[in-house]
Amino acid sequence: MILRSPMAIKYLSMNNYSDICEYVSQVIENQLFMKPNSNIAINATDDFRGIYSQIVNDVKKGKYSFNKVNFFLTEEIANVTKNTITSVYSFFDKNLLAPINMPTNQIFFPITFAPTKDQQYDPFIFKNKAFDLSIVFLGKNGELGYIDKFKNYNSDYTSNFWLNNDLLNNFKIMQRNNQLNSLEIYSIGSGALFNSKKILVIALGLDKSNTIFKLMNTKTVNSKFAASMLIQHNDATLIADAPSGLAIKKN
């Protein structure tokens, strides 16, 4: 099923997770055919393990190559080095980067030692002509870039470099969770994500059903509902599995 929101979001309903993994990999293949040195950003989440595996398998089959790709992490835990076993970088290295022999000098991630330094990440992204493709996870409260594996955080220092002050000023991609007291996360800003030429948003599971219904019927941008920024984007696609698309199907 292909639908469009009242604004610009395209909605794709897939039968199962395997179909989603194959579709995402095909989008990457098409992107790299057009531009081998693309800037690509992907979230780190346990729910994307199948997508990572699909990418690894297709790279090993020779369908496409990441040799010229600039790869951007969308978030990182505070006060860690990239080699810390609990870091987002290490998670990616194990599940995607090392298996495809991704050149380390083409991997970028948020500076993780102070918010003022983290605020340099978005300008750095823009200097590299922004993202050609972003693949992000939809959280059950409308978060974009929600990393479930590292969800126990109490602060989100989002990079403060906005595309448009009226639209994205003080706009959090990931909302702060006041009930949890564990990790601090540094993430890209909404300006960097919004400036992606193409955005794929992946929704998995029944707990995303009402969120999808809300998003597909949203007509105005709301800074408390991060996914609403997608209605202003020229090429945003929401991809849902059968359980997460249940509310849309019923209505």
N, C-alpha and C positions, 0 to 999 in steps of 0.2 A: 504494500500500500504506500502511495506517495501522496502527501498532503502538503499544504503550505499554511503557515500561520496567517493571521490578519495582516501581518507585516511581511517579512522576507524569509523566515526560516523554512527550509525544506525539511520534511519529515519522512523518514524511511522506516518501515516496519519489516523486520527480518524474522524468519521462522525460529531461528535458534542462534546461539552464540557462535557456532562454527561458521554460519553464513556471514555474520558480522566480521569475524576475523578475516575471511576471504575477501570481503568487500573492502575493508580498510587497506589490506595489502595491495589490492588492485588499484585503489586510489593512489597509493604511494608509487606503484609501478608507473602509472600514467604521469604522475608529477615528475618523476625522475627521467622519464622519456623526454618530456618537454624541457626539463632543466636539471641536468645531472648534479649540479652544485647547489641544489636547493637548501634553504634554511628550514629545518623541520623541528618542531617541538612536540614532545609526547609526555604525558603524565606518567608518574610512577604509581602503580596501584596493583594489588594482587589480582584484581578483576581484569587486568589487561594481560595477564600471563599468556593467555591463548593468543592474543594479538602479537605479543612479542615472539612467541613460538612460530606463528605463521610467517612473520617477517623473516626470522632466521631461516626457516625452511625454504622460503622463496629466494632469499639471497643465495643460499647454498645450491639451489637448483639453477642459479644463473639468470633468474627472471629480471633482477635488477641489482644494482650495487650501491653501497653507501660510501664508496671510496672518496667521492667528492662532496658528500653531504656535510653541511655544518649542523651538528645536532645540539639542541638546547634543552636542558632540563628546566622545567617550569617552576620547581621549588627545591629547597634543600633545608635540612634541619640545622638549627643554630649551633654554633660552637663545636662543630665537627670538622675533620678534614675529609677529603674525598675518599681516602682509604679506610676511614672508620667503618667497621662492619655494619653499623646501624645507619649509615648515611644513605640518602637517596641515590647518590652516585654509585655506591657499592651494589645497591639493589639493581640498578640499571646495568651495571657492568656484568653482573652475574647472569641476568636474564636476557640481555639483548646485545650490549656493546661488545663484550669479549667474544661471544659466539660468532659474530660477523666480522671480527677483527677491525672494529671501528678505529680509525686513526685518533689517538688521544689529543692531538693538537687541533682536532675539529670538534671537540666536545666542550660545551660551555655550560656553566651552572652559576646560580646566584652566589655572590660573595657572602659568606655566612658569619662574619664576625661582628658586624655592627649595622644597624638599620641605615645609617648614613652612607655606608659603603654599598649596601644592597640597593640603594636608590640609584646607583650607577648602572645597574643591570639593564634596565629598559633603554636608556640612551645608547648603551653598547649594542643592544639588539637593533635599534634603529640605524646605527652606523653601518650595520651589516645588511641594511636594506630590508629589515623586518623579516617576519616569518612568511615563507611561501605556503606552508601547511602546518596547522596545529591540530593535534588529536588529544582531546581532553575528556575527562570523566565528569558526568553530571551527578552531583550529590543530591541526597533526598530533600535538602532544603534549598536547592537551586544553586549550589556552589559550582563553580567551574574550576577544574584543576584540583578537585577533592582527591586527596591521596589516602585511601582507606587504610593501607598498611601502616601509615603514620598518623592516624587520626587523633591520637591523644595529645593534642597540643593546646596550649592556653593562650598563645599570642600568634598573630600572623602579621609579620612585617612585610606588607606588600610594597613592592617597588613603586615609588611615588613619582611616576613620570607619565602624565596623562595625555591622551591624544587631544582631548577637547575638554576644557574646564567645565563647561555647562553640562556635558553628557557624563563625564567619567570622574569628576573631581570627588575625592574621598570615597571612591567606589572599590569595595573589597571583593575580590574574586572568591576568596574563602572567608567565611565569617568566623569570628572568634568564638570559641566554645568555652563559656564560663564555668561549665560543670566539670571540666577536666583540668588537671594540673600536672602536665608532664613535659611536653616538648614545645619549643618555639620554632616556627616555620618562617623561612624567607621565601617569597614567591615573586613571580613576575607581576607587573602591574596590569591593570585592565587595558591601559593604552597599548601595551605590547601585544596582548592577545587580540584586542579589537582590530589592530592594524594588520593581522594575518590576512593574507590574500584569500585563504580558504581555511575554514574551521570545521572539523568533524567533532561532534559531541556525542559520546556514547552513553546510553542509559541502559542499565541492566537491573532486572529484578522488580518484583511487585511493589516494593517500597518507593519506586520512582514514578509509579503510575499517575498519582495525583499531581506530582511535580510537572510531568510532561503535559498533562491536561491544562494546568495553569499556564505553562509557558506557551503552548500553542494557541491560547486564547488571550495572551497578553498584548495590550495595545500601546502601553507606555513603559518607558525605562524606569525601573525602581531600584535604587541602590541597595535596598535590603533584600532584593531577589536578583542575585548576580546574573543568572541566566537571561534575564530580561534584556541585557545589553545586546543579545544576539539579534533582536528584532531590527536593529539599526545596521546590521552587517549585510554586505552584498552577496556573500557566498558562505552561509552557515547551514550545515546539514545536521539534523538531529537523527541519530540512528538508534532504534529501540528494539530490544528483543520482545517476544510475545508477552511475557508477564508485565513488563514495564509499559507496554502500549495498551493495556487492558482498558483504562479509562477512556482513551481516545476511541477505541473500538466500540465501546458501549454507547458512546454519544455520537 
